[in-house]
Amino acid sequence: MSYVPPHLRNSAGRKTTTATINSNGADHFSSKHSSHQSRIPSIYGNGELEKQVFSISARRSSINYTLPKTLAVPDPVFPKWKPSERVLRLKSEQIEEIRLRLNVDVNVAPGSRPAPSPIESFPDMCLHPSIMKDIEKHGYTAPTSIQAQAMPVALSGRDLLGCAETGSGKTAAFSIPMIQHCLAQQPLQRGDGPLALVLAPTRELAQQIEKEVTAFSMSLDFFKTAIVVGGTNISEQRCELRAGVHIVVATPGRLIDHLQQGNTSLSRITFVVLDEADRMLDMGFEPQIRERPIWCQSGMIQLLFLLVRHD
């Protein structure tokens, strides 16, 4: 049974997904599906994702985004991931056949390594046993198109720009690699973290994402997530953040509130996702995205997803 997002599990039918992926994020991406083709690259300046999206700008912000306490920041861990031997044996012609069958289009920055092969089963992704347990608990064995290609890219530690329709399973496409990445890091201390951040344009989308992250980390008793959005009790969020969390799912405005109050830190973040980034631009969040400084370790994994619309 293929993966179905929580908010669509009672739907009568689902659309076929077309996914467009640009691996490594070094160049401007183009997609025939998105009307934000010219605006998204403008956030990156020269197209250097890690240098431009989350630029450190002391001139424009006096907020202290570094660790507010005396905790030492451990070095991040980027374990070398490998899929199953069966996947590693695939030839380039077979890989292209799989992409054609999945209706996936991949564009890699000039001079970069080829994108990892799409993987059509979760066991072949060689995921953490606890994550596999939660996937199997839900009865999912066949990744959707966006998952089949985006997950190997993220698990490989490469930046990604992905386009997918609503209901395509893109949330799991970044949630599962994000959890796997967090499990490889040094343990959290009280007041430590987060290790990963997901930014969403609306409270409703953030709630859907947090529900998905929780579903795929259910077997990990120690694993903590926090949802940081407006319209809810900020003091409860403060207590949760100060206790230490692995993943924060947030809307930009409320996250900035907590950073200004010193309730959390961005010092240990090495995995960042912007979901429905095109919608964030429509809603006027471009200044926050441009000025969001993340004091990160080198090699941070950054994923950005756009929503495909058929107007």
C-alpha positions in Angstrom: 0.0 0.0 0.0 1.4 3.4 -1.0 1.9 6.1 1.6 -1.0 8.5 2.2 -0.7 11.7 4.2 -2.9 11.9 7.3 -5.2 14.7 6.0 -6.0 12.7 2.9 -6.4 9.2 4.3 -10.2 9.4 4.1 -10.2 10.9 0.6 -12.0 9.0 -2.2 -9.1 9.3 -4.6 -5.7 10.7 -5.2 -4.0 12.4 -8.2 -0.9 11.1 -9.9 2.1 13.0 -8.7 4.7 14.8 -10.8 7.8 15.6 -8.9 10.6 17.9 -10.0 13.8 17.8 -8.0 16.9 19.9 -8.2 19.6 18.2 -6.2 22.5 20.1 -4.5 20.9 23.5 -4.6 24.0 25.1 -6.2 22.2 26.6 -9.2 18.9 28.3 -9.8 16.2 25.8 -10.4 13.6 25.9 -13.0 10.2 24.1 -13.1 7.5 24.3 -15.7 5.0 23.7 -12.8 5.8 26.7 -10.6 4.9 30.4 -11.1 7.6 31.3 -8.6 10.5 30.3 -10.8 12.0 33.8 -10.9 11.3 34.7 -7.2 12.7 31.6 -5.4 16.2 32.0 -6.8 16.2 35.6 -5.8 16.3 34.6 -2.2 19.6 32.8 -2.8 21.4 35.7 -4.4 24.1 33.8 -6.4 22.2 30.6 -6.1 24.4 29.4 -3.2 21.7 28.0 -1.0 23.7 27.6 2.2 25.2 31.1 2.0 22.1 33.1 1.0 18.8 31.7 2.4 19.9 31.9 6.0 22.4 34.7 5.8 23.9 36.2 8.9 23.3 39.9 8.9 24.4 41.9 11.9 23.5 45.1 10.2 19.8 44.2 9.9 19.2 42.3 13.2 20.2 42.8 16.8 18.7 39.5 17.9 21.0 37.1 19.5 20.4 33.8 17.8 23.3 31.9 19.4 23.0 29.5 22.3 21.5 31.5 25.2 23.1 29.3 27.8 26.6 28.0 28.5 26.0 24.7 26.8 28.8 23.6 24.5 27.8 23.0 21.0 28.9 19.5 19.9 30.1 18.9 16.4 27.4 17.7 14.0 27.5 14.2 12.6 26.9 13.5 8.9 27.0 9.7 8.6 27.7 8.2 5.2 24.4 6.7 4.0 24.2 3.8 1.6 21.0 2.2 0.1 20.7 -1.6 -0.3 23.1 -3.5 -2.6 20.3 -4.0 -5.0 19.9 -0.3 -5.5 23.7 0.2 -5.7 23.8 -2.3 -8.6 21.3 -0.4 -10.7 22.7 0.9 -14.0 22.1 4.4 -15.3 19.6 3.2 -17.9 17.6 1.4 -15.2 17.6 4.5 -13.0 16.2 6.6 -15.9 13.6 3.9 -16.5 12.5 4.1 -12.9 12.3 8.0 -13.0 10.2 7.8 -16.2 7.9 5.3 -14.6 7.5 7.4 -11.5 7.1 10.6 -13.5 10.0 12.3 -11.8 12.2 14.9 -13.4 15.7 15.5 -11.8 18.0 18.5 -12.5 21.4 18.5 -11.0 23.7 21.5 -10.7 26.5 21.6 -13.3 29.7 20.0 -12.0 27.8 18.1 -9.2 27.7 14.4 -8.7 24.7 12.6 -10.2 21.6 12.5 -8.0 21.1 9.3 -6.1 18.9 6.7 -7.7 15.2 6.7 -6.8 14.2 3.9 -4.5 10.9 2.2 -4.8 10.7 0.5 -1.4 11.4 1.7 2.1 13.5 -1.4 3.1 15.9 -0.6 0.3 16.5 2.9 1.9 18.3 1.2 4.9 16.6 3.4 7.4 16.9 3.3 11.2 15.1 0.2 12.6 12.7 2.3 14.7 11.7 4.4 11.7 11.1 1.3 9.7 9.0 -0.1 12.6 6.7 3.0 12.4 6.5 2.8 8.6 5.6 -0.9 8.8 3.1 -0.2 11.6 1.1 2.0 9.1 1.4 -0.7 6.4 3.4 1.4 4.0 5.9 -0.4 1.7 5.8 1.7 -1.5 7.1 5.3 -1.5 5.3 7.9 -3.6 7.2 9.5 -6.5 8.5 12.4 -4.5 9.5 10.2 -1.7 11.3 7.7 -3.9 13.6 10.4 -5.3 13.7 13.1 -2.6 14.5 10.8 0.3 17.7 9.3 -1.2 18.8 12.8 -2.0 18.2 14.0 1.6 19.6 10.9 3.2 22.8 11.5 1.1 23.2 14.8 2.8 22.6 16.9 -0.3 20.5 20.1 -0.6 17.3 19.8 -2.6 14.6 21.9 -4.3 11.5 19.8 -4.8 8.1 20.5 -6.5 5.2 18.3 -5.7 1.4 18.5 -5.5 -0.7 18.5 -2.4 -1.2 14.9 -1.3 2.0 13.7 -2.9 3.6 12.6 0.3 6.2 15.4 0.4 5.9 15.8 4.2 7.2 12.2 4.7 9.8 12.8 2.0 11.6 15.3 4.3 10.4 14.1 7.7 11.9 10.6 7.5 15.4 11.7 6.5 15.2 14.5 9.0 14.5 12.0 11.9 17.3 9.7 10.6 19.7 12.7 10.7 18.7 13.7 14.2 19.3 10.1 15.5 22.9 10.3 14.3 23.6 13.4 16.4 25.0 13.7 19.9 22.3 13.3 22.6 20.4 16.4 23.7 20.9 18.1 27.1 18.2 20.0 28.9 17.8 23.3 27.1 19.6 22.0 24.1 18.4 21.7 20.5 16.7 21.8 18.2 18.7 19.7 15.7 16.3 20.3 12.8 13.9 23.0 11.8 10.8 23.0 9.5 9.3 26.4 8.5 5.8 26.4 7.2 3.6 29.4 6.1 0.5 28.6 8.1 -0.4 27.1 11.5 -2.6 24.5 9.8 0.3 23.2 7.6 2.7 23.2 10.6 0.3 21.1 12.6 0.0 18.6 9.7 3.8 18.4 9.5 4.3 17.9 13.2 1.7 15.2 13.2 3.6 13.4 10.5 7.0 13.8 12.2 5.4 12.3 15.4 4.0 9.4 13.4 7.4 8.4 12.1 9.2 8.8 15.5 6.5 7.1 17.6 8.8 4.1 18.5 11.4 6.5 19.8 10.4 7.3 23.4 13.1 9.8 23.9 12.5 11.7 20.6 10.9 15.2 21.2 9.3 17.5 18.7 7.8 21.0 19.3 5.3 22.9 17.3 5.8 26.7 17.4 2.9 28.6 15.9 0.7 31.5 16.7 -2.8 31.1 18.2 -1.5 28.8 21.0 -0.1 29.3 24.5 3.4 30.7 24.1 4.3 29.9 27.7 3.7 26.2 27.1 5.8 26.4 24.0 8.6 28.1 26.0 8.6 25.3 28.6 8.8 22.7 25.8 11.6 24.4 24.0 13.7 25.0 27.1 13.4 21.3 28.1 15.2 20.4 24.8 13.7 19.2 21.5 15.1 17.4 18.5 12.8 19.0 15.9 10.9 22.3 15.8 8.1 22.8 13.3 7.3 26.6 13.2 5.7 29.5 11.4 8.2 32.3 10.9 6.6 34.9 13.2 6.2 32.8 16.3 9.7 31.3 15.9 11.1 34.9 15.8 9.2 35.6 19.0 10.9 32.7 20.8 14.3 33.6 19.5 13.9 37.2 20.7 12.9 35.9 24.2 15.9 33.5 24.3 13.6 30.5 24.6 15.5 28.5 22.0 18.7 28.5 19.9 19.6 27.8 16.4 23.2 26.8 17.3 22.7 23.0 16.7 20.5 23.0 13.7 22.0 21.1 10.8 18.8 20.2 8.9 16.4 22.8 7.6 13.2 22.5 5.6 11.1 25.3 4.0 7.8 23.8 3.1 5.6 25.5 0.6 8.2 28.2 0.2 6.3 29.8 -2.7 3.3 30.3 -0.4 5.5 32.0 2.1 6.5 34.5 -0.6 2.8 35.0 -1.4 2.1 35.7 2.3 4.9 38.3 2.6 7.5 36.2 4.5 10.4 37.0 2.2 12.0 39.5 4.6 12.0 36.9 7.4 13.4 34.2 5.1 16.1 36.6 3.9 17.1 37.8 7.4 16.8 34.5 9.2 20.4 33.9 10.5 21.1 30.4 11.4 24.4 29.9 13.2 25.0 26.4 11.9 27.8 24.0 11.6 29.3 23.5 8.1 27.5 21.1 5.8 23.9 21.9 6.9 21.3 20.0 4.8 18.7 22.3 3.4 15.5 21.2 1.6 13.0 23.5 0.0 9.6 22.4 -1.3 7.3 24.2 -3.7 3.6 23.5 -4.1 2.6 22.6 -7.7 -0.6 24.3 -8.7 -2.7 23.6 -11.8 -4.4 26.9 -12.4 
